[in-house]
Amino acid sequence: MKNQESSKTQRWMLVIYFVLSFYYFGVVMMTYFVSYPQLQKISKNIFDYMQLFNDKMLLFCYIPAALMIVSLALVINFCSKMFSRVLLWSSFGFALLSVLTTFIAIIPIHNQLPSSGLTAELISRLLMYAIYLQVIPAAIQVIIAILMLNKYLNDTGAFGRVLFIAVFFLTLYSWGTLYIESLVGYPMWRLIDPSDWLSTREAVGLNIPAFIWIFLIPVYLPLLLLIPMYWKRPDGISKYSVLIVFISLLWVFVITAVYFVPDIQLKLTVGYSKALIEDLNKYDFPLRGIPDLIYMFAVCYMFLTIRKPKTS
């Protein structure tokens, strides 16, 4: 009974850490490669726009970043026999470097934005700190986390294990990118002056390759991976959970393709429309956010139902 309780605790510690780790990486990638280029184009309503950005980042980036460090400390405490100390402490070191950079270097620069906007001097400092001390350490930490996940599942079939790890990582990484796009970005669109609108859309257009590789492909690639995963998956994961993830994600893909892209987002690329921006903010969470949460929680449930592997 004691061993079962310990195993259950370890599972919960690990899933919380993996969620926060992959989510945080999605947040920093989306912020660095997609949000910053748009911030540079704002010339009016700077104070309100940048203040809202800071308020949203507190909720969707800074607090999860701090919780990730706490969760990793708990993993080190509860799961030290599962993984090598080198792996655990390396992960902690890179995670701490990225998060400390966020709090010590990135947030002070963000706090200057409401009064000055993203000037050339600030963008130079911001990008230097962000890429070398925030994004790269977070990427290394994620690689270590994937190695830990692979080791945790080392007695499951290789093909099913790889499929699950890919779906698990991409789903939770996309949780971060989706929240920066929809819960941080879309509310800020309400504050963009019409005279700044096309320049911000141009920034997105010039950055299409980054948007595709960082946002679109990771969000929808699991649709393809879930098809073979229906037949090949770690023991304990039911076909029903795979179907729930697939149907929820398919719904998001379809509603995006038939409604959000043609009726809202494409129209906003050619001209400002307050009504369309309001519709985007009004319908995004009910039509896409709720199904997103369903498949994201279903993927976490998959992890918790995997039959406990042998521990060393």
Helices and strands as residue ranges (DSSP letters): H 2-30, I 31-35, H 36-39, H 46-57, I 58-62, H 63-78, H 85-101, I 102-106, H 107-116, H 120-129, I 130-135, H 136-152, H 158-179, I 180-185, H 186-189, H 194-206, H 208-211, I 212-216, H 217-229, H 239-255, I 256-265, H 266-268, H 274-284, I 285-289, H 290-305
